[in-house]
Structures are given as C-alpha cells and as structure tokens.
C-alpha cells in the first residue's frame, strides 16, 4: 500500500531532522556580516511545538491556518 502524501512527508521530515540534527538547516547572513543558523534538530523541535499548539487549539484535518511573518533576510534571527 502506498503511503499518502502527508504521511510520507512527515516521516521524511522526522528522518532528515534526526539524521542531520546538528547540521544547519537554515543560514542567514546579517547586514553586519554575522551568520545566524538554525539546526535541523532545532527546526524539528519547533515543528513539534507548532504541532502541539495547533492540536491544543483544537485544529483538525481540513482546517485552514494562515502564517504571517516578515520576509526580509535581515530579520531571520532566531525568534524567542
């Protein structure tokens, strides 16, 4: 039986984030030349935290969510 799109995608995210936990997933050069990065491990923790928040809010399959944020490279520092 072929795995559905979401199930496959979720499984691959878990595998990649686990295998490359200490590797940088995102890097961003700041205006002053510093480079901020986010590891695959931290990215995975944030994904799981977001999933927990969505579950706590009662969201379920089929619900729609809008994510809004700044889209400037200079703003890609690690949020709190």
PDB file of N, CA, C and O in Angstrom:
ATOM      1  N   UNK A   1       0.842  -1.188   0.000  1.00  0.00           N
ATOM      2  CA  UNK A   1       0.000   0.000   0.000  1.00  0.00           C
ATOM      3  C   UNK A   1       0.882   1.245   0.000  1.00  0.00           C
ATOM      4  O   UNK A   1       1.823   1.351   0.787  1.00  0.00           O
ATOM      5  N   UNK A   2       0.574   2.169  -0.874  1.00  0.00           N
ATOM      6  CA  UNK A   2       1.356   3.397  -0.978  1.00  0.00           C
ATOM      7  C   UNK A   2       0.973   4.367   0.150  1.00  0.00           C
ATOM      8  O   UNK A   2      -0.204   4.581   0.439  1.00  0.00           O
ATOM      9  N   UNK A   3       1.997   4.936   0.766  1.00  0.00           N
ATOM     10  CA  UNK A   3       1.771   5.887   1.854  1.00  0.00           C
ATOM     11  C   UNK A   3       1.249   7.200   1.275  1.00  0.00           C
ATOM     12  O   UNK A   3       1.705   7.640   0.219  1.00  0.00           O
ATOM     13  N   UNK A   4       0.292   7.827   1.964  1.00  0.00           N
ATOM     14  CA  UNK A   4      -0.248   9.089   1.462  1.00  0.00           C
ATOM     15  C   UNK A   4       0.792  10.204   1.532  1.00  0.00           C
ATOM     16  O   UNK A   4       1.813  10.052   2.203  1.00  0.00           O
ATOM     17  N   UNK A   5       0.551  11.294   0.865  1.00  0.00           N
ATOM     18  CA  UNK A   5       1.496  12.401   0.792  1.00  0.00           C
ATOM     19  C   UNK A   5       1.918  12.937   2.143  1.00  0.00           C
ATOM     20  O   UNK A   5       3.110  13.098   2.404  1.00  0.00           O
ATOM     21  N   UNK A   6       0.941  13.218   3.013  1.00  0.00           N
ATOM     22  CA  UNK A   6       1.271  13.767   4.320  1.00  0.00           C
ATOM     23  C   UNK A   6       2.090  12.787   5.148  1.00  0.00           C
ATOM     24  O   UNK A   6       3.094  13.170   5.748  1.00  0.00           O
ATOM     25  N   UNK A   7       1.676  11.543   5.185  1.00  0.00           N
ATOM     26  CA  UNK A   7       2.381  10.537   5.979  1.00  0.00           C
ATOM     27  C   UNK A   7       3.825  10.381   5.537  1.00  0.00           C
ATOM     28  O   UNK A   7       4.734  10.292   6.362  1.00  0.00           O
ATOM     29  N   UNK A   8       4.029  10.349   4.215  1.00  0.00           N
ATOM     30  CA  UNK A   8       5.382  10.224   3.679  1.00  0.00           C
ATOM     31  C   UNK A   8       6.200  11.465   4.018  1.00  0.00           C
ATOM     32  O   UNK A   8       7.343  11.363   4.463  1.00  0.00           O
ATOM     33  N   UNK A   9       5.609  12.631   3.805  1.00  0.00           N
ATOM     34  CA  UNK A   9       6.298  13.899   4.075  1.00  0.00           C
ATOM     35  C   UNK A   9       6.683  13.987   5.548  1.00  0.00           C
ATOM     36  O   UNK A   9       7.812  14.356   5.872  1.00  0.00           O
ATOM     37  N   UNK A  10       5.760  13.655   6.435  1.00  0.00           N
ATOM     38  CA  UNK A  10       6.011  13.712   7.872  1.00  0.00           C
ATOM     39  C   UNK A  10       7.134  12.754   8.269  1.00  0.00           C
ATOM     40  O   UNK A  10       8.018  13.110   9.048  1.00  0.00           O
ATOM     41  N   UNK A  11       7.090  11.539   7.728  1.00  0.00           N
ATOM     42  CA  UNK A  11       8.117  10.543   8.028  1.00  0.00           C
ATOM     43  C   UNK A  11       9.495  11.022   7.571  1.00  0.00           C
ATOM     44  O   UNK A  11      10.479  10.866   8.293  1.00  0.00           O
ATOM     45  N   UNK A  12       9.562  11.598   6.381  1.00  0.00           N
ATOM     46  CA  UNK A  12      10.837  12.088   5.855  1.00  0.00           C
ATOM     47  C   UNK A  12      11.371  13.268   6.669  1.00  0.00           C
ATOM     48  O   UNK A  12      12.575  13.353   6.909  1.00  0.00           O
ATOM     49  N   UNK A  13      10.501  14.171   7.092  1.00  0.00           N
ATOM     50  CA  UNK A  13      10.931  15.296   7.941  1.00  0.00           C
ATOM     51  C   UNK A  13      11.557  14.749   9.221  1.00  0.00           C
ATOM     52  O   UNK A  13      12.635  15.188   9.622  1.00  0.00           O
ATOM     53  N   UNK A  14      10.890  13.798   9.860  1.00  0.00           N
ATOM     54  CA  UNK A  14      11.409  13.203  11.092  1.00  0.00           C
ATOM     55  C   UNK A  14      12.762  12.538  10.847  1.00  0.00           C
ATOM     56  O   UNK A  14      13.682  12.695  11.650  1.00  0.00           O
ATOM     57  N   UNK A  15      12.890  11.798   9.748  1.00  0.00           N
ATOM     58  CA  UNK A  15      14.143  11.097   9.438  1.00  0.00           C
ATOM     59  C   UNK A  15      15.291  12.071   9.183  1.00  0.00           C
ATOM     60  O   UNK A  15      16.376  11.923   9.745  1.00  0.00           O
ATOM     61  N   UNK A  16      15.048  13.054   8.343  1.00  0.00           N
ATOM     62  CA  UNK A  16      16.099  14.017   7.992  1.00  0.00           C
ATOM     63  C   UNK A  16      16.523  14.829   9.204  1.00  0.00           C
ATOM     64  O   UNK A  16      17.717  15.007   9.445  1.00  0.00           O
ATOM     65  N   UNK A  17      15.554  15.326   9.971  1.00  0.00           N
ATOM     66  CA  UNK A  17      15.884  16.135  11.148  1.00  0.00           C
ATOM     67  C   UNK A  17      16.632  15.323  12.199  1.00  0.00           C
ATOM     68  O   UNK A  17      17.478  15.860  12.913  1.00  0.00           O
ATOM     69  N   UNK A  18      16.327  14.044  12.295  1.00  0.00           N
ATOM     70  CA  UNK A  18      17.027  13.181  13.236  1.00  0.00           C
ATOM     71  C   UNK A  18      18.451  12.879  12.752  1.00  0.00           C
ATOM     72  O   UNK A  18      19.410  12.990  13.516  1.00  0.00           O
ATOM     73  N   UNK A  19      18.575  12.504  11.500  1.00  0.00           N
ATOM     74  CA  UNK A  19      19.874  12.136  10.945  1.00  0.00           C
ATOM     75  C   UNK A  19      20.857  13.307  10.936  1.00  0.00           C
ATOM     76  O   UNK A  19      22.044  13.128  11.208  1.00  0.00           O
ATOM     77  N   UNK A  20      20.365  14.489  10.626  1.00  0.00           N
ATOM     78  CA  UNK A  20      21.228  15.670  10.495  1.00  0.00           C
ATOM     79  C   UNK A  20      20.996  16.687  11.610  1.00  0.00           C
ATOM     80  O   UNK A  20      21.144  17.891  11.398  1.00  0.00           O
ATOM     81  N   UNK A  21      20.640  16.213  12.773  1.00  0.00           N
ATOM     82  CA  UNK A  21      20.244  17.051  13.895  1.00  0.00           C
ATOM     83  C   UNK A  21      21.178  18.240  14.165  1.00  0.00           C
ATOM     84  O   UNK A  21      20.712  19.343  14.449  1.00  0.00           O
ATOM     85  N   UNK A  22      22.476  18.017  14.077  1.00  0.00           N
ATOM     86  CA  UNK A  22      23.432  19.088  14.394  1.00  0.00           C
ATOM     87  C   UNK A  22      23.806  19.954  13.194  1.00  0.00           C
ATOM     88  O   UNK A  22      24.499  20.959  13.347  1.00  0.00           O
ATOM     89  N   UNK A  23      23.358  19.577  12.019  1.00  0.00           N
ATOM     90  CA  UNK A  23      23.694  20.336  10.812  1.00  0.00           C
ATOM     91  C   UNK A  23      22.796  21.564  10.686  1.00  0.00           C
ATOM     92  O   UNK A  23      21.657  21.544  11.153  1.00  0.00           O
ATOM     93  N   UNK A  24      23.289  22.627  10.065  1.00  0.00           N
ATOM     94  CA  UNK A  24      22.434  23.801   9.858  1.00  0.00           C
ATOM     95  C   UNK A  24      21.380  23.537   8.787  1.00  0.00           C
ATOM     96  O   UNK A  24      21.692  23.070   7.692  1.00  0.00           O
ATOM     97  N   UNK A  25      20.139  23.841   9.117  1.00  0.00           N
ATOM     98  CA  UNK A  25      19.037  23.720   8.156  1.00  0.00           C
ATOM     99  C   UNK A  25      18.842  25.037   7.420  1.00  0.00           C
ATOM    100  O   UNK A  25      18.512  25.054   6.234  1.00  0.00           O
ATOM    101  N   UNK A  26      19.050  26.142   8.135  1.00  0.00           N
ATOM    102  CA  UNK A  26      18.924  27.482   7.566  1.00  0.00           C
ATOM    103  C   UNK A  26      20.101  28.319   8.022  1.00  0.00           C
ATOM    104  O   UNK A  26      20.550  28.218   9.164  1.00  0.00           O
ATOM    105  N   UNK A  27      20.585  29.132   7.132  1.00  0.00           N
ATOM    106  CA  UNK A  27      21.625  30.109   7.471  1.00  0.00           C
ATOM    107  C   UNK A  27      21.206  31.451   6.909  1.00  0.00           C
ATOM    108  O   UNK A  27      20.591  31.539   5.846  1.00  0.00           O
ATOM    109  N   UNK A  28      21.550  32.486   7.642  1.00  0.00           N
ATOM    110  CA  UNK A  28      21.176  33.827   7.220  1.00  0.00           C
ATOM    111  C   UNK A  28      22.316  34.784   7.557  1.00  0.00           C
ATOM    112  O   UNK A  28      22.726  34.888   8.713  1.00  0.00           O
ATOM    113  N   UNK A  29      22.825  35.481   6.541  1.00  0.00           N
ATOM    114  CA  UNK A  29      23.871  36.466   6.784  1.00  0.00           C
ATOM    115  C   UNK A  29      23.217  37.802   7.132  1.00  0.00           C
ATOM    116  O   UNK A  29      22.393  38.327   6.383  1.00  0.00           O
ATOM    117  N   UNK A  30      23.604  38.329   8.278  1.00  0.00           N
ATOM    118  CA  UNK A  30      23.085  39.607   8.747  1.00  0.00           C
ATOM    119  C   UNK A  30      23.796  40.748   8.027  1.00  0.00           C
ATOM    120  O   UNK A  30      24.827  40.539   7.388  1.00  0.00           O
ATOM    121  N   UNK A  31      23.248  41.946   8.133  1.00  0.00           N
ATOM    122  CA  UNK A  31      23.847  43.120   7.494  1.00  0.00           C
ATOM    123  C   UNK A  31      25.268  43.377   7.976  1.00  0.00           C
ATOM    124  O   UNK A  31      26.094  43.906   7.232  1.00  0.00           O
ATOM    125  N   UNK A  32      25.560  42.997   9.241  1.00  0.00           N
ATOM    126  CA  UNK A  32      26.895  43.234   9.787  1.00  0.00           C
ATOM    127  C   UNK A  32      27.866  42.087   9.475  1.00  0.00           C
ATOM    128  O   UNK A  32      28.999  42.090   9.955  1.00  0.00           O
ATOM    129  N   UNK A  33      27.424  41.100   8.668  1.00  0.00           N
ATOM    130  CA  UNK A  33      28.300  40.002   8.277  1.00  0.00           C
ATOM    131  C   UNK A  33      28.180  38.754   9.144  1.00  0.00           C
ATOM    132  O   UNK A  33      28.677  37.692   8.768  1.00  0.00           O
ATOM    133  N   UNK A  34      27.518  38.871  10.313  1.00  0.00           N
ATOM    134  CA  UNK A  34      27.324  37.687  11.149  1.00  0.00           C
ATOM    135  C   UNK A  34      26.402  36.708  10.435  1.00  0.00           C
ATOM    136  O   UNK A  34      25.560  37.097   9.625  1.00  0.00           O
ATOM    137  N   UNK A  35      26.578  35.432  10.753  1.00  0.00           N
ATOM    138  CA  UNK A  35      25.713  34.412  10.174  1.00  0.00           C
ATOM    139  C   UNK A  35      24.947  33.726  11.293  1.00  0.00           C
ATOM    140  O   UNK A  35      25.540  33.122  12.187  1.00  0.00           O
ATOM    141  N   UNK A  36      23.627  33.823  11.235  1.00  0.00           N
ATOM    142  CA  UNK A  36      22.757  33.107  12.164  1.00  0.00           C
ATOM    143  C   UNK A  36      22.376  31.791  11.487  1.00  0.00           C
ATOM    144  O   UNK A  36      22.222  31.735  10.267  1.00  0.00           O
ATOM    145  N   UNK A  37      22.229  30.756  12.272  1.00  0.00           N
ATOM    146  CA  UNK A  37      21.806  29.485  11.692  1.00  0.00           C
ATOM    147  C   UNK A  37      20.828  28.784  12.629  1.00  0.00           C
ATOM    148  O   UNK A  37      20.751  29.077  13.822  1.00  0.00           O
ATOM    149  N   UNK A  38      20.102  27.866  12.055  1.00  0.00           N
ATOM    150  CA  UNK A  38      19.132  27.059  12.777  1.00  0.00           C
ATOM    151  C   UNK A  38      19.400  25.614  12.385  1.00  0.00           C
ATOM    152  O   UNK A  38      19.365  25.273  11.203  1.00  0.00           O
ATOM    153  N   UNK A  39      19.667  24.765  13.370  1.00  0.00           N
ATOM    154  CA  UNK A  39      19.990  23.366  13.079  1.00  0.00           C
ATOM    155  C   UNK A  39      18.723  22.576  12.736  1.00  0.00           C
ATOM    156  O   UNK A  39      17.612  23.000  13.053  1.00  0.00           O
ATOM    157  N   UNK A  40      18.904  21.434  12.090  1.00  0.00           N
ATOM    158  CA  UNK A  40      17.780  20.553  11.803  1.00  0.00           C
ATOM    159  C   UNK A  40      17.116  20.091  13.096  1.00  0.00           C
ATOM    160  O   UNK A  40      15.895  19.935  13.144  1.00  0.00           O
ATOM    161  N   UNK A  41      17.906  19.872  14.139  1.00  0.00           N
ATOM    162  CA  UNK A  41      17.348  19.465  15.427  1.00  0.00           C
ATOM    163  C   UNK A  41      16.430  20.527  16.007  1.00  0.00           C
ATOM    164  O   UNK A  41      15.338  20.219  16.485  1.00  0.00           O
ATOM    165  N   UNK A  42      16.878  21.790  15.965  1.00  0.00           N
ATOM    166  CA  UNK A  42      16.056  22.887  16.477  1.00  0.00           C
ATOM    167  C   UNK A  42      14.833  23.094  15.585  1.00  0.00           C
ATOM    168  O   UNK A  42      13.745  23.374  16.088  1.00  0.00           O
ATOM    169  N   UNK A  43      14.997  22.960  14.283  1.00  0.00           N
ATOM    170  CA  UNK A  43      13.861  23.061  13.367  1.00  0.00           C
ATOM    171  C   UNK A  43      12.810  22.005  13.722  1.00  0.00           C
ATOM    172  O   UNK A  43      11.615  22.298  13.751  1.00  0.00           O
ATOM    173  N   UNK A  44      13.257  20.787  13.990  1.00  0.00           N
ATOM    174  CA  UNK A  44      12.340  19.707  14.337  1.00  0.00           C
ATOM    175  C   UNK A  44      11.616  20.005  15.646  1.00  0.00           C
ATOM    176  O   UNK A  44      10.412  19.774  15.754  1.00  0.00           O
ATOM    177  N   UNK A  45      12.334  20.514  16.634  1.00  0.00           N
ATOM    178  CA  UNK A  45      11.699  20.877  17.910  1.00  0.00           C
ATOM    179  C   UNK A  45      10.612  21.939  17.679  1.00  0.00           C
ATOM    180  O   UNK A  45       9.542  21.886  18.285  1.00  0.00           O
ATOM    181  N   UNK A  46      10.902  22.892  16.802  1.00  0.00           N
ATOM    182  CA  UNK A  46       9.919  23.944  16.514  1.00  0.00           C
ATOM    183  C   UNK A  46       8.708  23.385  15.771  1.00  0.00           C
ATOM    184  O   UNK A  46       7.580  23.809  16.018  1.00  0.00           O
ATOM    185  N   UNK A  47       8.934  22.449  14.872  1.00  0.00           N
ATOM    186  CA  UNK A  47       7.829  21.806  14.155  1.00  0.00           C
ATOM    187  C   UNK A  47       6.925  21.081  15.145  1.00  0.00           C
ATOM    188  O   UNK A  47       5.702  21.203  15.080  1.00  0.00           O
ATOM    189  N   UNK A  48       7.529  20.323  16.064  1.00  0.00           N
ATOM    190  CA  UNK A  48       6.753  19.578  17.054  1.00  0.00           C
ATOM    191  C   UNK A  48       6.003  20.514  18.004  1.00  0.00           C
ATOM    192  O   UNK A  48       4.871  20.235  18.397  1.00  0.00           O
ATOM    193  N   UNK A  49       6.642  21.619  18.364  1.00  0.00           N
ATOM    194  CA  UNK A  49       5.988  22.599  19.232  1.00  0.00           C
ATOM    195  C   UNK A  49       4.789  23.218  18.512  1.00  0.00           C
ATOM    196  O   UNK A  49       3.724  23.389  19.105  1.00  0.00           O
ATOM    197  N   UNK A  50       4.965  23.553  17.236  1.00  0.00           N
ATOM    198  CA  UNK A  50       3.879  24.120  16.447  1.00  0.00           C
ATOM    199  C   UNK A  50       2.727  23.116  16.333  1.00  0.00           C
ATOM    200  O   UNK A  50       1.557  23.480  16.454  1.00  0.00           O
ATOM    201  N   UNK A  51       3.074  21.858  16.102  1.00  0.00           N
ATOM    202  CA  UNK A  51       2.067  20.805  16.017  1.00  0.00           C
ATOM    203  C   UNK A  51       1.271  20.718  17.324  1.00  0.00           C
ATOM    204  O   UNK A  51       0.046  20.598  17.304  1.00  0.00           O
ATOM    205  N   UNK A  52       1.974  20.779  18.454  1.00  0.00           N
ATOM    206  CA  UNK A  52       1.326  20.725  19.762  1.00  0.00           C
ATOM    207  C   UNK A  52       0.380  21.915  19.952  1.00  0.00           C
ATOM    208  O   UNK A  52      -0.741  21.748  20.434  1.00  0.00           O
ATOM    209  N   UNK A  53       0.823  23.097  19.578  1.00  0.00           N
ATOM    210  CA  UNK A  53      -0.011  24.298  19.718  1.00  0.00           C
ATOM    211  C   UNK A  53      -1.273  24.160  18.866  1.00  0.00           C
ATOM    212  O   UNK A  53      -2.372  24.470  19.325  1.00  0.00           O
ATOM    213  N   UNK A  54      -1.112  23.698  17.634  1.00  0.00           N
ATOM    214  CA  UNK A  54      -2.274  23.539  16.751  1.00  0.00           C
ATOM    215  C   UNK A  54      -3.257  22.515  17.326  1.00  0.00           C
ATOM    216  O   UNK A  54      -4.471  22.710  17.270  1.00  0.00           O
ATOM    217  N   UNK A  55      -2.724  21.428  17.876  1.00  0.00           N
ATOM    218  CA  UNK A  55      -3.577  20.409  18.498  1.00  0.00           C
ATOM    219  C   UNK A  55      -4.300  20.986  19.719  1.00  0.00           C
ATOM    220  O   UNK A  55      -5.492  20.745  19.908  1.00  0.00           O
ATOM    221  N   UNK A  56      -3.582  21.741  20.539  1.00  0.00           N
ATOM    222  CA  UNK A  56      -4.157  22.357  21.738  1.00  0.00           C
ATOM    223  C   UNK A  56      -5.284  23.328  21.377  1.00  0.00           C
ATOM    224  O   UNK A  56      -6.261  23.461  22.114  1.00  0.00           O
ATOM    225  N   UNK A  57      -5.136  24.002  20.236  1.00  0.00           N
ATOM    226  CA  UNK A  57      -6.170  24.943  19.789  1.00  0.00           C
ATOM    227  C   UNK A  57      -7.385  24.229  19.198  1.00  0.00           C
ATOM    228  O   UNK A  57      -8.400  24.859  18.903  1.00  0.00           O
ATOM    229  N   UNK A  58      -7.276  22.926  19.031  1.00  0.00           N
ATOM    230  CA  UNK A  58      -8.400  22.158  18.520  1.00  0.00           C
ATOM    231  C   UNK A  58      -8.466  22.063  17.004  1.00  0.00           C
ATOM    232  O   UNK A  58      -9.490  21.663  16.450  1.00  0.00           O
ATOM    233  N   UNK A  59      -7.386  22.425  16.334  1.00  0.00           N
ATOM    234  CA  UNK A  59      -7.386  22.336  14.874  1.00  0.00           C
ATOM    235  C   UNK A  59      -7.358  20.879  14.446  1.00  0.00           C
ATOM    236  O   UNK A  59      -6.740  20.038  15.099  1.00  0.00           O
ATOM    237  N   UNK A  60      -8.028  20.594  13.354  1.00  0.00           N
ATOM    238  CA  UNK A  60      -8.084  19.223  12.856  1.00  0.00           C
ATOM    239  C   UNK A  60      -7.930  19.221  11.341  1.00  0.00           C
ATOM    240  O   UNK A  60      -7.925  20.276  10.705  1.00  0.00           O
ATOM    241  N   UNK A  61      -7.807  18.053  10.781  1.00  0.00           N
ATOM    242  CA  UNK A  61      -7.620  17.894   9.343  1.00  0.00           C
ATOM    243  C   UNK A  61      -8.707  18.670   8.599  1.00  0.00           C
ATOM    244  O   UNK A  61      -9.895  18.557   8.898  1.00  0.00           O
ATOM    245  N   UNK A  62      -8.266  19.456   7.629  1.00  0.00           N
ATOM    246  CA  UNK A  62      -9.190  20.246   6.827  1.00  0.00           C
ATOM    247  C   UNK A  62      -9.291  21.691   7.267  1.00  0.00           C
ATOM    248  O   UNK A  62      -9.724  22.539   6.487  1.00  0.00           O
ATOM    249  N   UNK A  63      -8.898  21.999   8.512  1.00  0.00           N
ATOM    250  CA  UNK A  63      -8.898  23.384   8.975  1.00  0.00           C
ATOM    251  C   UNK A  63      -7.827  24.166   8.223  1.00  0.00           C
ATOM    252  O   UNK A  63      -6.843  23.597   7.750  1.00  0.00           O
ATOM    253  N   UNK A  64      -8.028  25.453   8.123  1.00  0.00           N
ATOM    254  CA  UNK A  64      -7.072  26.312   7.424  1.00  0.00           C
ATOM    255  C   UNK A  64      -6.349  27.207   8.429  1.00  0.00           C
ATOM    256  O   UNK A  64      -6.943  27.697   9.389  1.00  0.00           O
ATOM    257  N   UNK A  65      -5.048  27.409   8.182  1.00  0.00           N
ATOM    258  CA  UNK A  65      -4.220  28.240   9.053  1.00  0.00           C
ATOM    259  C   UNK A  65      -3.431  29.204   8.172  1.00  0.00           C
ATOM    260  O   UNK A  65      -2.941  28.818   7.111  1.00  0.00           O
ATOM    261  N   UNK A  66      -3.309  30.438   8.604  1.00  0.00           N
ATOM    262  CA  UNK A  66      -2.500  31.423   7.894  1.00  0.00           C
ATOM    263  C   UNK A  66      -1.283  31.736   8.754  1.00  0.00           C
ATOM    264  O   UNK A  66      -1.416  32.045   9.938  1.00  0.00           O
ATOM    265  N   UNK A  67      -0.103  31.654   8.158  1.00  0.00           N
ATOM    266  CA  UNK A  67       1.134  32.024   8.840  1.00  0.00           C
ATOM    267  C   UNK A  67       1.636  33.308   8.202  1.00  0.00           C
ATOM    268  O   UNK A  67       1.762  33.394   6.981  1.00  0.00           O
ATOM    269  N   UNK A  68       1.921  34.298   9.024  1.00  0.00           N
ATOM    270  CA  UNK A  68       2.401  35.572   8.511  1.00  0.00           C
ATOM    271  C   UNK A  68       3.653  35.959   9.267  1.00  0.00           C
ATOM    272  O   UNK A  68       3.725  35.827  10.489  1.00  0.00           O
ATOM    273  N   UNK A  69       4.638  36.438   8.526  1.00  0.00           N
ATOM    274  CA  UNK A  69       5.901  36.844   9.129  1.00  0.00           C
ATOM    275  C   UNK A  69       6.597  37.792   8.176  1.00  0.00           C
ATOM    276  O   UNK A  69       6.171  37.959   7.033  1.00  0.00           O
ATOM    277  N   UNK A  70       7.659  38.406   8.640  1.00  0.00           N
ATOM    278  CA  UNK A  70       8.475  39.259   7.791  1.00  0.00           C
ATOM    279  C   UNK A  70       9.204  38.386   6.785  1.00  0.00           C
ATOM    280  O   UNK A  70       9.513  37.229   7.071  1.00  0.00           O
ATOM    281  N   UNK A  71       9.472  38.918   5.639  1.00  0.00           N
ATOM    282  CA  UNK A  71      10.169  38.156   4.603  1.00  0.00           C
ATOM    283  C   UNK A  71      11.475  38.834   4.210  1.00  0.00           C
ATOM    284  O   UNK A  71      11.848  38.857   3.037  1.00  0.00           O
ATOM    285  N   UNK A  72      12.155  39.379   5.192  1.00  0.00           N
ATOM    286  CA  UNK A  72      13.421  40.058   4.938  1.00  0.00           C
ATOM    287  C   UNK A  72      14.567  39.212   5.462  1.00  0.00           C
ATOM    288  O   UNK A  72      14.523  38.762   6.607  1.00  0.00           O
ATOM    289  N   UNK A  73      15.589  38.986   4.654  1.00  0.00           N
ATOM    290  CA  UNK A  73      16.729  38.198   5.137  1.00  0.00           C
ATOM    291  C   UNK A  73      17.338  38.752   6.415  1.00  0.00           C
ATOM    292  O   UNK A  73      17.818  37.984   7.249  1.00  0.00           O
ATOM    293  N   UNK A  74      17.329  40.063   6.585  1.00  0.00           N
ATOM    294  CA  UNK A  74      17.920  40.662   7.770  1.00  0.00           C
ATOM    295  C   UNK A  74      17.102  40.377   9.039  1.00  0.00           C
ATOM    296  O   UNK A  74      17.559  40.665  10.145  1.00  0.00           O
ATOM    297  N   UNK A  75      15.920  39.823   8.887  1.00  0.00           N
ATOM    298  CA  UNK A  75      15.054  39.516  10.030  1.00  0.00           C
ATOM    299  C   UNK A  75      15.050  38.042  10.392  1.00  0.00           C
ATOM    300  O   UNK A  75      14.167  37.604  11.129  1.00  0.00           O
ATOM    301  N   UNK A  76      15.993  37.267   9.906  1.00  0.00           N
ATOM    302  CA  UNK A  76      15.900  35.811  10.133  1.00  0.00           C
ATOM    303  C   UNK A  76      16.657  35.340  11.367  1.00  0.00           C
ATOM    304  O   UNK A  76      17.141  34.208  11.397  1.00  0.00           O
ATOM    305  N   UNK A  77      16.764  36.168  12.363  1.00  0.00           N
ATOM    306  CA  UNK A  77      17.406  35.730  13.595  1.00  0.00           C
ATOM    307  C   UNK A  77      16.506  34.741  14.314  1.00  0.00           C
ATOM    308  O   UNK A  77      15.316  34.655  14.015  1.00  0.00           O
ATOM    309  N   UNK A  78      17.059  33.997  15.256  1.00  0.00           N
ATOM    310  CA  UNK A  78      16.274  33.010  15.996  1.00  0.00           C
ATOM    311  C   UNK A  78      15.236  33.722  16.853  1.00  0.00           C
ATOM    312  O   UNK A  78      15.592  34.528  17.713  1.00  0.00           O
ATOM    313  N   UNK A  79      13.930  33.429  16.624  1.00  0.00           N
ATOM    314  CA  UNK A  79      12.891  34.069  17.439  1.00  0.00           C
ATOM    315  C   UNK A  79      12.860  33.462  18.835  1.00  0.00           C
ATOM    316  O   UNK A  79      13.396  32.379  19.073  1.00  0.00           O
ATOM    317  N   UNK A  80      12.233  34.169  19.736  1.00  0.00           N
ATOM    318  CA  UNK A  80      12.140  33.705  21.128  1.00  0.00           C
ATOM    319  C   UNK A  80      11.063  32.677  21.251  1.00  0.00           C
ATOM    320  O   UNK A  80      10.824  32.160  22.342  1.00  0.00           O
TER     321      UNK A  80
END
